[in-house]
Amino acid sequence: MGNSPSSSNGTLSIVLDSPQTPNSNFIAGRTLTGSVYAQATNNINQVRVEAYITGKERTRVRYTETTSYTDSNGNRRTRHHTRYRNAERSIYRVNVNLGQVENVQAGSQFRFPFQIELPHELPSSMYMARNGGYSLINYKFKAHVGGHHKVEQLFNVMSAPLSMQPVANLVPPIVRDIQSCCFNMGSITMAARIANTRIGRGETAIIDFACKNRSRQRITSVTVDIKQEVRWTAGYHSEYAKDALARRLFNRTERWGEMSKEEVKAEMQSRQKNTDSHRDRKQQTLQTIHKAVFDGENRVLLNVPASALQTYNGALVQVSHRMKIKITFDGTCIDHPTITVPIYLGTPTSYGAQIASPQPSIPVATAIATPTPSAPPMGVKPSAPPSEAEIDLAAPSAPPAEWAAAVTSAPVVVGHAAAVVGGNANDFDGEGGAAQASVFLPVAEVVPSHGNLINEIKVAVSPSDTVKKRLDDKKWAQVFNAMTPMEYSSVIKAVAIEFDQPDIAALIAPSVRGGHFTHEYVISAIRVVSDWLRTPTITKILPFCKDLHANAGKIKAELTDWEKVCTERDFEQALAVHGQESMA
């Protein structure tokens, strides 16, 4: 139950209905329900109850400022001052007129129920503190009567559940020379496969690893760990926190065994001459490694702590996660090869299934209702809640005992279209940053252009939702219709979280040039994404390529031998689909 401050003109209380989730967090994209209770202690002409919900990024950075001065003896001295810089940014705001009641008598009690659809793109609540500073994302429900008797209630949000479609990362075989005190000790070939790089917090990651040791050095261990890095800024100052979340050891296999000095010498000579036997051994090694990472021969299960933060890229707060596989050799002054893979942590997919039934989107036409009932006589039964056809909600929690006789007004239904998602950041000095008044800057209508689309994506809470919004807006149709291959790839590159880049590429592809998406766009896209995303990007956008039959060879010419093997099936399927379309 919320705070209940009393005043000469009345009392307010907020009750949020408990969400149907294991940790009692509200899930983005679903509905926040509850009631605001108001009681008048005096006779007044009108009670008008308003509310608003805010979501904010807030940061503080502690830093030291050094100043110089001259003392009484004429000597130069320095002083060190501890300073604080604070910043905040609105990421969500919605205003709600809960209603008003006329001719209110002292002692009257009223209940104003609400049903507010949270935007799908909201990030999870979070908090991280380090070195006297902090970063957080929090959400508040605030209510007041005519600007007075304010009351607020904090509540936690979890981001929308991850997609059920996995994003695998197959790291191709990598050959690394092993150096010890400037001497070449041979080489090692290694590869890895992460079954899904989008992992729910509290769930398990599946990692397969294989290597072939062609060096004189003994492998002592191979580890995999997940690391979390949080960075935040306030003005020109920044802070960060790095933490290891989990670690596991791979089992030793016979391929880890080191070679003799003579064997390494012979291998290096064969490699320099590029003999047939060397090429055959290299091809055999690649085939062995490829088979090993797919048959689960050396697999570990790595549990991600439920306490891990969500991967997030905001204006003030950035949270990133990576998985690192490290091969450790015996001895000193030796390079220890590593494989680093970015991963995305979010809300488990299973959380979507744990809700009894999905809640439909609330029509825009009923985005904000403002009932203004007259005060009925005390004891009148509360009005009936909306039918299941209107909105599917969890059963409301029981009102506090002291409000049992409250007269209930018609529920206020607020759809996600009424919300403002995203906003500008502002920063200010001082240790007491919490007392600083919030600055809310409304978002003006954006003129359709490629440059403005890029700018929106860069500051968006959710780039994919921003792109969907513009694709659905007829005013922006010409921007996508006239998009060149270079402009297409620049939109993809503007997405800060790499995991979303293939999805954005596939989202825009059908609207490019009126649906005439060609091989130039495919090539432009794979040239700007990271190496590990080239294959997933091709998989997603190849089906939209209208000239694939004539120009598949040009796309394949951009691929490595490994990428050709990995996308062979994708080309076959896309060519078959386009062949059927041409025959239709």
C-alpha positions as CSV (number, residue, x, y, z in Angstrom):
1,M,0.0,0.0,0.0
2,G,1.2,3.5,-0.8
3,N,2.0,6.4,1.5
4,S,-1.0,8.1,3.1
5,P,-0.2,11.6,4.0
6,S,-3.0,13.5,5.9
7,S,-3.9,17.1,5.5
8,S,-6.7,19.5,6.5
9,N,-8.6,18.9,3.3
10,G,-8.3,15.2,3.0
11,T,-6.2,12.0,2.8
12,L,-4.9,10.1,-0.3
13,S,-3.8,6.5,-0.6
14,I,-2.5,4.4,-3.5
15,V,-3.1,0.6,-3.8
16,L,-1.4,-1.2,-6.7
17,D,-2.8,-4.6,-7.5
18,S,-0.3,-7.4,-7.1
19,P,1.1,-8.6,-10.5
20,Q,0.9,-12.3,-11.3
21,T,4.6,-12.8,-11.5
22,P,6.9,-14.8,-9.2
23,N,8.8,-11.8,-8.0
24,S,5.9,-9.3,-7.9
25,N,7.3,-7.1,-10.7
26,F,5.1,-5.6,-13.3
27,I,6.0,-6.7,-16.9
28,A,6.4,-4.1,-19.6
29,G,3.6,-4.4,-22.2
30,R,1.1,-5.6,-19.6
31,T,-1.3,-3.7,-17.4
32,L,-0.8,-1.8,-14.2
33,T,-4.0,-1.8,-12.2
34,G,-5.0,-0.4,-8.8
35,S,-6.9,2.4,-7.2
36,V,-6.4,5.8,-5.6
37,Y,-8.5,6.4,-2.5
38,A,-9.5,9.9,-1.4
39,Q,-11.2,11.0,1.8
40,A,-12.4,14.5,2.6
41,T,-12.1,15.8,6.2
42,N,-14.0,19.0,5.4
43,N,-17.0,20.0,3.3
44,I,-15.5,21.1,-0.1
45,N,-17.1,22.0,-3.5
46,Q,-15.0,19.6,-5.6
47,V,-12.5,16.8,-5.3
48,R,-10.4,16.4,-8.5
49,V,-7.9,13.6,-8.4
50,E,-5.1,13.4,-11.0
51,A,-2.2,11.1,-11.3
52,Y,0.8,10.5,-13.5
53,I,3.4,7.7,-13.9
54,T,7.1,8.4,-14.4
55,G,10.0,6.3,-15.3
56,K,13.5,7.7,-15.1
57,E,17.2,7.1,-15.5
58,R,19.0,8.8,-12.6
59,T,22.7,8.9,-12.0
60,R,25.2,10.4,-9.6
61,V,29.0,10.6,-10.0
62,R,31.4,11.5,-7.2
63,Y,34.6,13.2,-8.3
64,T,37.4,15.3,-6.9
65,E,38.1,18.9,-7.8
66,T,41.5,20.3,-7.2
67,T,42.1,24.1,-6.7
68,S,45.3,26.0,-6.1
69,Y,45.8,28.9,-3.7
70,T,48.5,31.0,-2.1
71,D,48.8,30.7,1.7
72,S,49.8,33.6,4.1
73,N,53.5,32.8,3.6
74,G,53.3,33.1,-0.1
75,N,53.5,29.4,-0.8
76,R,51.4,27.6,-3.4
77,R,49.0,25.1,-2.0
78,T,46.3,22.8,-3.3
79,R,42.9,21.8,-2.0
80,H,41.0,18.7,-2.9
81,H,37.2,19.0,-2.9
82,T,34.7,16.1,-3.2
83,R,32.0,17.1,-5.6
84,Y,28.9,15.3,-7.0
85,R,27.3,15.6,-10.4
86,N,23.7,14.3,-10.9
87,A,21.7,13.6,-14.0
88,E,18.3,12.3,-14.8
89,R,16.3,11.5,-17.9
90,S,12.6,10.8,-18.4
91,I,12.1,7.5,-20.2
92,Y,8.3,7.2,-19.6
93,R,5.5,9.5,-18.6
94,V,1.7,9.3,-18.8
95,N,-0.8,11.7,-17.2
96,V,-4.1,10.3,-15.9
97,N,-7.2,12.3,-15.0
98,L,-8.8,9.9,-12.5
99,G,-12.0,12.0,-12.1
100,Q,-13.7,14.5,-10.0
101,V,-16.6,14.6,-7.5
102,E,-18.8,17.6,-6.8
103,N,-20.2,18.8,-3.4
104,V,-18.2,16.6,-1.2
105,Q,-19.1,16.3,2.5
106,A,-16.6,15.8,5.3
107,G,-15.9,12.1,5.9
108,S,-16.8,11.0,2.3
109,Q,-14.6,8.3,0.8
110,F,-14.0,7.7,-2.8
111,R,-12.2,5.1,-4.9
112,F,-10.7,5.9,-8.3
113,P,-9.7,2.7,-10.1
114,F,-7.3,2.7,-13.0
115,Q,-6.0,0.3,-15.7
116,I,-2.9,1.5,-17.4
117,E,-1.1,-0.4,-20.2
118,L,2.7,-0.2,-19.8
119,P,4.6,0.3,-23.0
120,H,6.3,-2.8,-24.3
121,E,9.7,-1.2,-24.6
122,L,10.2,-0.2,-21.0
123,P,13.5,-1.3,-19.4
124,S,13.7,-3.2,-16.1
125,S,14.1,-1.4,-12.8
126,M,17.8,-1.4,-11.7
127,Y,20.3,0.0,-9.2
128,M,24.0,0.0,-9.1
129,A,26.3,1.9,-6.7
130,R,30.0,2.3,-6.8
131,N,32.6,4.8,-5.5
132,G,30.1,7.1,-3.9
133,G,27.9,7.3,-7.0
134,Y,25.0,5.3,-8.4
135,S,22.9,4.6,-11.4
136,L,19.2,3.6,-11.3
137,I,16.0,3.2,-13.3
138,N,12.9,3.5,-11.3
139,Y,9.1,4.0,-11.7
140,K,6.7,5.9,-9.6
141,F,2.9,6.3,-9.5
142,K,2.0,9.8,-8.2
143,A,-1.4,11.2,-7.3
144,H,-2.6,14.5,-6.0
145,V,-5.8,16.6,-5.5
146,G,-5.6,19.9,-7.3
147,G,-1.9,20.0,-7.0
148,H,-2.0,19.4,-3.3
149,H,-1.9,16.4,-0.9
150,K,0.6,14.6,-3.1
151,V,1.3,10.9,-2.6
152,E,3.5,8.5,-4.6
153,Q,4.3,4.8,-4.8
154,L,7.4,3.2,-6.2
155,F,6.9,0.0,-8.2
156,N,9.3,-2.3,-10.1
157,V,9.1,-3.1,-13.8
158,M,10.6,-6.0,-15.7
159,S,11.3,-5.7,-19.4
160,A,9.1,-7.6,-21.8
161,P,10.0,-11.3,-22.0
162,L,12.7,-12.2,-24.6
163,S,11.6,-13.6,-27.9
164,M,11.3,-17.4,-28.1
165,Q,13.4,-17.4,-31.2
166,P,17.1,-18.1,-30.2
167,V,20.0,-16.1,-31.4
168,A,22.9,-18.6,-31.6
169,N,26.5,-17.6,-32.1
170,L,28.8,-20.0,-33.8
171,V,32.3,-18.7,-33.4
172,P,34.2,-20.1,-36.5
173,P,37.5,-21.9,-35.9
174,I,40.2,-19.4,-35.0
175,V,44.0,-20.1,-35.3
176,R,46.2,-18.4,-32.7
177,D,50.0,-18.5,-32.6
178,I,51.3,-19.1,-29.1
179,Q,54.2,-16.9,-28.0
180,S,56.4,-17.4,-25.0
181,C,59.1,-14.8,-24.4
182,C,59.0,-13.8,-28.1
183,F,59.4,-17.4,-29.2
184,N,56.8,-19.1,-31.3
185,M,55.7,-22.2,-29.5
186,G,53.2,-23.4,-32.1
187,S,49.5,-22.7,-32.6
188,I,46.1,-23.6,-31.3
189,T,42.8,-23.9,-33.2
190,M,39.6,-23.2,-31.2
191,A,35.9,-22.7,-31.8
192,A,32.8,-22.3,-29.7
193,R,29.0,-22.3,-30.0
194,I,26.5,-20.5,-27.8
195,A,23.1,-22.0,-28.3
196,N,21.3,-18.7,-27.5
197,T,23.0,-15.4,-26.8
198,R,19.7,-14.0,-25.5
199,I,19.5,-15.4,-22.1
200,G,16.9,-14.9,-19.4
201,R,18.1,-13.8,-16.0
202,G,18.0,-16.8,-13.7
203,E,18.2,-19.2,-16.7
204,T,21.0,-21.4,-18.1
205,A,23.4,-20.7,-21.0
206,I,24.6,-23.6,-23.1
207,I,28.2,-23.4,-24.4
208,D,30.0,-25.9,-26.6
209,F,33.8,-25.6,-27.0
210,A,36.5,-27.4,-28.9
211,C,40.2,-26.8,-29.6
212,K,43.2,-28.5,-31.2
213,N,46.5,-27.8,-29.5
214,R,49.4,-27.7,-32.0
215,S,51.9,-26.1,-29.6
216,R,54.5,-27.2,-27.1
217,Q,52.6,-25.6,-24.2
218,R,50.4,-27.6,-21.9
219,I,46.8,-26.4,-21.5
220,T,46.1,-26.2,-17.8
221,S,42.4,-25.1,-18.0
222,V,39.7,-23.6,-20.2
223,T,37.2,-21.4,-18.5
224,V,34.0,-19.6,-19.5
225,D,32.6,-16.7,-17.5
226,I,30.0,-14.0,-17.8
227,K,30.9,-10.5,-17.0
228,Q,28.7,-7.5,-16.4
229,E,29.7,-3.9,-17.0
230,V,27.6,-0.9,-16.0
231,R,28.6,2.6,-17.1
232,W,26.9,5.8,-16.2
233,T,27.4,9.5,-16.8
234,A,26.4,12.8,-15.2
235,G,27.4,15.8,-17.2
236,Y,31.1,15.3,-18.3
237,H,31.8,12.9,-15.5
238,S,31.4,9.1,-15.6
239,E,31.7,6.0,-13.4
240,Y,31.6,2.3,-14.0
241,A,31.2,-1.0,-12.2
242,K,32.5,-4.4,-13.4
243,D,31.4,-7.7,-11.9
244,A,31.9,-11.4,-12.7
245,L,28.5,-13.1,-12.7
246,A,29.3,-16.8,-13.3
247,R,32.2,-19.1,-14.2
248,R,32.6,-22.8,-15.3
249,L,35.5,-25.1,-16.3
250,F,35.4,-27.2,-19.5
251,N,36.4,-30.8,-19.3
252,R,39.8,-31.8,-20.6
253,T,39.9,-33.7,-23.9
254,E,42.7,-35.6,-25.8
255,R,42.9,-32.8,-28.4
256,W,44.3,-30.5,-25.6
257,G,47.5,-32.5,-25.5
258,E,50.7,-30.6,-26.4
259,M,53.1,-31.5,-29.2
260,S,56.8,-32.2,-29.0
261,K,59.4,-29.7,-30.0
262,E,60.2,-31.8,-33.1
263,E,56.5,-32.1,-34.1
264,V,56.0,-28.3,-33.7
265,K,59.1,-27.6,-35.8
266,A,57.9,-30.0,-38.6
267,E,54.4,-28.4,-38.4
268,M,55.8,-24.9,-38.8
269,Q,58.0,-25.9,-41.8
270,S,55.0,-27.5,-43.5
271,R,52.9,-24.4,-42.8
272,Q,55.5,-22.1,-44.3
273,K,55.8,-24.2,-47.4
274,N,52.0,-24.6,-47.5
275,T,52.4,-28.3,-48.5
276,D,49.5,-30.6,-49.4
277,S,49.9,-32.4,-46.1
278,H,49.6,-29.2,-44.2
279,R,46.4,-28.2,-46.1
280,D,45.0,-31.6,-45.5
281,R,45.7,-31.5,-41.7
282,K,44.2,-28.0,-41.6
283,Q,41.0,-29.1,-43.3
284,Q,40.8,-32.2,-41.1
285,T,41.3,-30.0,-38.0
286,L,38.5,-27.6,-39.1
287,Q,36.1,-30.5,-39.7
288,T,36.9,-32.1,-36.4
289,I,36.4,-28.8,-34.5
290,H,33.2,-28.1,-36.4
291,K,31.8,-31.5,-35.5
292,A,32.9,-31.2,-31.9
293,V,31.0,-28.0,-31.2
294,F,27.8,-29.4,-32.6
295,D,27.8,-32.9,-31.0
296,G,28.0,-31.5,-27.4
297,E,31.2,-33.4,-26.8
298,N,32.5,-30.6,-24.4
299,R,29.6,-28.7,-23.2
300,V,29.0,-26.7,-20.0
301,L,25.8,-25.2,-18.6
302,L,26.3,-21.8,-17.1
303,N,23.7,-20.5,-14.7
304,V,23.0,-16.7,-15.0
305,P,22.1,-15.2,-11.6
306,A,18.6,-13.9,-11.3
307,S,20.2,-10.8,-9.7
308,A,22.0,-9.8,-12.9
309,L,20.9,-6.6,-14.5
310,Q,19.2,-6.3,-17.8
311,T,21.3,-5.5,-20.9
312,Y,20.4,-1.9,-21.6
313,N,21.7,1.1,-23.6
314,G,20.2,4.3,-22.3
315,A,21.3,8.0,-22.6
316,L,22.7,8.0,-19.0
317,V,23.1,4.3,-18.1
318,Q,24.5,1.5,-20.2
319,V,24.6,-2.2,-19.1
320,S,26.5,-4.7,-21.2
321,H,27.3,-8.4,-20.8
322,R,29.9,-10.6,-22.4
323,M,30.8,-14.2,-22.3
324,K,34.6,-14.9,-22.3
325,I,36.3,-18.3,-23.0
326,K,39.9,-18.3,-21.9
327,I,42.6,-21.0,-22.5
328,T,45.3,-20.9,-19.9
329,F,48.7,-22.5,-20.6
330,D,51.3,-23.7,-18.2
331,G,54.3,-21.4,-17.8
332,T,55.0,-17.7,-17.7
333,C,55.2,-14.9,-20.3
334,I,52.7,-16.8,-22.5
335,D,49.7,-15.4,-24.4
336,H,46.5,-16.9,-23.2
337,P,44.0,-17.0,-26.2
338,T,40.4,-15.9,-25.6
339,I,37.1,-15.9,-27.3
340,T,34.8,-13.0,-26.4
341,V,31.1,-13.1,-27.3
342,P,28.5,-10.4,-26.4
343,I,25.3,-11.6,-24.9
344,Y,22.0,-10.1,-24.0
345,L,20.4,-10.7,-20.6
346,G,16.7,-10.0,-20.2
347,T,13.4,-11.2,-18.8
348,P,13.0,-15.0,-19.3
349,T,10.7,-16.1,-22.1
350,S,8.8,-18.3,-19.5
351,Y,7.5,-15.2,-17.8
352,G,5.2,-14.5,-20.7
353,A,3.7,-18.0,-20.3
354,Q,3.3,-17.5,-16.5
355,I,0.5,-15.0,-17.0
356,A,-2.8,-16.7,-17.2
357,S,-3.8,-15.1,-20.5
358,P,-2.3,-12.4,-22.7
359,Q,-3.8,-8.9,-22.3
360,P,-5.0,-7.3,-25.6
361,S,-3.9,-3.9,-26.5
362,I,-6.3,-1.2,-25.3
363,P,-7.8,0.8,-28.3
364,V,-6.5,4.2,-28.8
365,A,-10.0,5.6,-28.8
366,T,-10.2,4.8,-25.1
367,A,-6.7,5.9,-24.3
368,I,-7.8,8.4,-21.6
369,A,-11.2,8.5,-20.0
370,T,-12.1,11.3,-17.6
371,P,-15.3,10.3,-15.7
372,T,-16.8,13.1,-13.6
373,P,-19.5,11.5,-11.5
374,S,-21.5,13.4,-8.9
375,A,-21.2,12.2,-5.4
376,P,-23.8,9.5,-4.9
377,P,-25.3,8.9,-1.5
378,M,-23.1,7.0,1.0
379,G,-23.6,3.3,0.8
380,V,-24.3,3.1,-2.9
381,K,-22.7,0.0,-4.4
382,P,-19.6,0.5,-6.4
383,S,-19.9,0.5,-10.2
384,A,-19.1,-2.7,-11.9
385,P,-15.7,-3.3,-13.4
386,P,-15.2,-3.5,-17.2
387,S,-16.0,-6.8,-18.8
388,E,-13.4,-9.3,-19.9
389,A,-14.0,-8.3,-23.5
390,E,-12.8,-4.8,-22.7
391,I,-9.6,-5.8,-20.9
392,D,-8.2,-8.9,-19.3
393,L,-6.9,-8.0,-15.9
394,A,-5.7,-9.7,-12.7
395,A,-8.3,-9.7,-9.9
396,P,-7.9,-6.4,-8.0
397,S,-6.5,-6.6,-4.5
398,A,-8.8,-6.0,-1.6
399,P,-9.1,-2.4,-0.5
400,P,-7.8,-1.4,2.9
401,A,-10.4,-2.0,5.7
402,E,-10.7,1.7,6.5
403,W,-11.8,2.4,2.9
404,A,-14.4,-0.4,2.7
405,A,-17.3,2.1,2.3
406,A,-15.6,4.1,-0.4
407,V,-17.8,5.1,-3.4
408,T,-16.2,3.8,-6.6
409,S,-16.1,5.8,-9.8
410,A,-15.9,4.4,-13.3
411,P,-12.5,2.9,-14.0
412,V,-10.0,5.0,-16.1
413,V,-8.4,3.0,-18.9
414,V,-5.2,4.3,-20.4
415,G,-3.6,2.7,-23.4
416,H,0.1,2.8,-24.2
417,A,-0.6,5.3,-27.0
418,A,-1.2,8.0,-24.4
419,A,2.4,7.6,-23.0
420,V,5.5,9.6,-23.9
421,V,8.4,7.2,-24.1
422,G,11.9,8.8,-24.0
423,G,13.0,12.3,-23.3
424,N,16.0,14.6,-22.8
425,A,18.6,14.4,-20.1
426,N,19.5,17.2,-17.7
427,D,22.3,17.3,-15.1
428,F,23.1,19.4,-12.0
429,D,25.6,19.8,-9.2
430,G,25.2,18.9,-5.5
431,E,25.0,15.9,-3.1
432,G,21.3,16.4,-2.5
433,G,20.3,15.6,-6.0
434,A,17.1,14.0,-5.0
435,A,15.7,17.3,-4.0
436,Q,16.3,18.8,-7.4
437,A,13.1,19.5,-9.3
438,S,12.6,17.2,-12.3
439,V,12.6,18.7,-15.7
440,F,10.2,17.1,-18.1
441,L,10.7,18.1,-21.7
442,P,7.8,17.1,-24.0
443,V,8.8,15.4,-27.3
444,A,7.9,17.6,-30.3
445,E,6.6,16.1,-33.5
446,V,9.6,14.9,-35.6
447,V,9.8,15.9,-39.3
448,P,10.1,12.7,-41.4
449,S,13.7,12.4,-42.8
450,H,16.4,9.8,-42.8
451,G,18.6,11.9,-40.5
452,N,15.8,12.3,-37.9
453,L,15.1,8.5,-38.0
454,I,18.8,8.0,-37.2
455,N,18.6,10.5,-34.3
456,E,15.5,8.9,-32.9
457,I,17.0,5.4,-33.0
458,K,20.2,6.6,-31.1
459,V,18.2,8.0,-28.2
460,A,15.3,5.5,-28.2
461,V,14.5,3.4,-25.2
462,S,13.7,0.6,-27.8
463,P,15.0,1.1,-31.3
464,S,12.7,-1.6,-32.7
465,D,9.6,0.0,-31.3
466,T,10.7,3.4,-32.7
467,V,11.2,1.9,-36.2
468,K,7.8,0.1,-36.0
469,K,6.1,3.3,-35.1
470,R,7.6,5.1,-38.1
471,L,6.8,2.2,-40.4
472,D,3.2,2.4,-39.4
473,D,3.1,6.2,-39.9
474,K,2.1,7.1,-43.5
475,K,4.0,10.4,-43.2
476,W,7.2,8.4,-43.0
477,A,6.5,6.1,-46.0
478,Q,8.6,8.2,-48.4
479,V,11.6,8.0,-46.1
480,F,11.7,4.2,-46.4
481,N,10.6,4.1,-50.0
482,A,13.6,6.4,-51.0
483,M,16.1,4.7,-48.8
484,T,19.4,3.9,-50.5
485,P,21.6,0.9,-49.6
486,M,24.0,3.2,-47.7
487,E,21.1,4.8,-45.8
488,Y,19.7,1.3,-45.0
489,S,23.0,0.2,-43.5
490,S,23.4,3.5,-41.5
491,V,20.0,2.8,-39.9
492,I,21.2,-0.7,-38.9
493,K,24.5,0.7,-37.5
494,A,22.7,3.3,-35.4
495,V,21.2,0.6,-33.2
496,A,23.5,0.6,-30.2
497,I,22.7,-2.9,-28.9
498,E,24.1,-5.2,-31.6
499,F,21.6,-8.0,-30.9
500,D,18.8,-5.9,-32.3
501,Q,20.5,-5.1,-35.6
502,P,19.4,-8.2,-37.6
503,D,15.8,-7.7,-36.4
504,I,15.9,-4.0,-37.4
505,A,17.3,-5.0,-40.8
506,A,14.5,-7.5,-41.4
507,L,11.9,-5.0,-40.1
508,I,12.7,-2.3,-42.6
509,A,13.5,-4.6,-45.6
510,P,9.9,-5.1,-46.9
511,S,9.4,-1.3,-47.0
512,V,12.5,-0.3,-48.8
513,R,11.8,1.0,-52.4
514,G,8.2,-0.1,-52.2
515,G,9.2,-3.7,-51.5
516,H,11.9,-3.9,-54.2
517,F,14.6,-5.0,-51.8
518,T,17.7,-6.1,-53.8
519,H,21.1,-7.6,-53.3
520,E,22.8,-4.2,-52.9
521,Y,20.9,-3.8,-49.6
522,V,22.0,-7.2,-48.4
523,I,25.6,-6.5,-49.1
524,S,25.5,-3.1,-47.5
525,A,24.0,-4.6,-44.4
526,I,26.5,-7.4,-43.8
527,R,29.4,-4.9,-44.4
528,V,28.4,-2.8,-41.3
529,V,27.5,-5.4,-38.7
530,S,30.0,-7.2,-36.5
531,D,31.5,-10.5,-37.9
532,W,29.4,-12.6,-35.5
533,L,26.2,-11.0,-36.8
534,R,26.8,-11.4,-40.5
535,T,25.3,-14.9,-40.7
536,P,22.2,-14.0,-38.6
537,T,21.6,-10.9,-40.7
538,I,21.7,-12.8,-43.9
539,T,19.4,-15.4,-42.5
540,K,16.8,-12.7,-41.7
541,I,17.0,-10.5,-44.8
542,L,17.7,-12.9,-47.6
543,P,14.1,-14.0,-48.0
544,F,13.2,-10.3,-48.9
545,C,15.8,-10.1,-51.7
546,K,13.9,-9.8,-55.0
547,D,16.8,-10.3,-57.4
548,L,18.4,-13.2,-55.5
549,H,18.3,-15.6,-58.5
550,A,20.3,-13.2,-60.6
551,N,22.7,-11.9,-58.0
552,A,23.2,-14.6,-55.3
553,G,26.8,-15.0,-56.5
554,K,27.5,-11.3,-55.7
555,I,26.3,-11.8,-52.1
556,K,28.3,-15.0,-51.7
557,A,31.4,-13.2,-53.0
558,E,31.2,-11.1,-49.8
559,L,31.2,-14.1,-47.5
560,T,34.1,-16.1,-46.0
561,D,34.3,-19.8,-46.6
562,W,32.9,-20.5,-43.2
563,E,30.0,-18.1,-43.7
564,K,29.2,-19.8,-47.0
565,V,28.9,-23.1,-45.2
566,C,26.7,-21.6,-42.5
567,T,24.3,-19.9,-44.9
568,E,24.1,-22.6,-47.6
569,R,20.7,-23.7,-46.3
570,D,19.4,-20.1,-46.1
571,F,20.3,-19.5,-49.8
572,E,18.6,-22.8,-50.8
573,Q,15.4,-21.9,-49.0
574,A,15.3,-18.3,-50.2
575,L,15.9,-19.3,-53.8
576,A,13.2,-21.9,-53.6
577,V,10.7,-19.3,-52.3
578,H,11.5,-16.8,-54.9
579,G,11.3,-19.5,-57.6
580,Q,7.8,-20.4,-56.5
581,E,6.8,-16.7,-56.5
582,S,8.1,-16.2,-60.1
583,M,6.1,-19.2,-61.3
584,A,2.9,-18.0,-59.6
